[in-house]
Amino acid sequence: MRELTGERLEKELARLQDMHIYENSYAATHSFIAGVDEAGRGPLAGPVVAACCILPEDAVILHLNDSKKLSEKRREALFPEIQEKAIAYGVGIVDEARIDEINILQADYEAMRIALQKTSDMLKAKGLTDKGPDLLLNDAVTIPDVEIEQIPIIKGDAKSVSIAAASVLAKVTRDHLMQQYDTEYPQYGFAKHKGYGTAAHIAALKEFGPCPIHRRSFIKKFV
């Protein structure tokens, strides 16, 4: 991918600076500000994945944005850069059986709590704190059963670098899982549609029936 220079680089740096507005607003009163986001609430198959990410105040990750606004190639390039530059991060995965058991919303919250715990564990392992993040910036939700201060931000994955970073970590992790499932169940095309309800996926579901990773509570009208 072509490197940014001159006016294009200045414009990108200005955009990223705008995405630090929430982090900068709370930096004086909070030590570890984490962004939280998820991927995979809507698909008919596979897990829901959440990520939590704490970036340094001076982090510059060019092109970082809401994962849905990025090409797959761009997300894949950003994935290791975010992991390298993050102070701490964590990913939570909740599978289709658990989704069917407790519903997608509660599974989403569970994945977020797992991601948060893993982020806290990384902070502790690095000797940075004996607690964990002291502020969560979430993409439009408030996570229940979490004592940490939370700020839900509508469309936060496009407004906060921390949430954007979490969105990329969650999305790429889930995409990789679905690509692995594609090798096990190639007839469904998971590598292409990642489990979402495309016409091709629904046609395959009707032809072959559900496989072990389909969410039974999501596919009732198709089988």
Stockholm file with secondary structure:
# STOCKHOLM 1.0

chainA/1-223         MRELTGERLEKELARLQDMHIYENSYAATHSFIAGVDEAGRGPLAGPVVAACCILPEDAVILHLNDSKKLSEKRREALFPEIQEKAIAYGVGIVDEARIDEINILQADYEAMRIALQKTSDMLKAKGLTDKGPDLLLNDAVTIPDVEIEQIPIIKGDAKSVSIAAASVLAKVTRDHLMQQYDTEYPQYGFAKHKGYGTAAHIAALKEFGPCPIHRRSFIKKFV
#=GR chainA/1-223 SS CCCCCHHHHHHHHHHHHHTTHHHHHHTTTCSCEEEEEEECSSCSBSCEEEEEEECCTTCCCTTCCCGGGSCHHHHHHHHHHHHHHCSEEEEEEECHHHHHHHCHHHHHHHHHHHHHHHHHHHHHHTTSCSSCCSEEEEESCCCTTCCSCEEEETTGGGTCHHHHHHHHHHHHHHHHHHHHHHHHSGGGCHHHHTTCCCHHHHHHHHHHCCCTTBCTTTCTTTC
#=GC SS_cons         CCCCCHHHHHHHHHHHHHTTHHHHHHTTTCSCEEEEEEECSSCSBSCEEEEEEECCTTCCCTTCCCGGGSCHHHHHHHHHHHHHHCSEEEEEEECHHHHHHHCHHHHHHHHHHHHHHHHHHHHHHTTSCSSCCSEEEEESCCCTTCCSCEEEETTGGGTCHHHHHHHHHHHHHHHHHHHHHHHHSGGGCHHHHTTCCCHHHHHHHHHHCCCTTBCTTTCTTTC
//
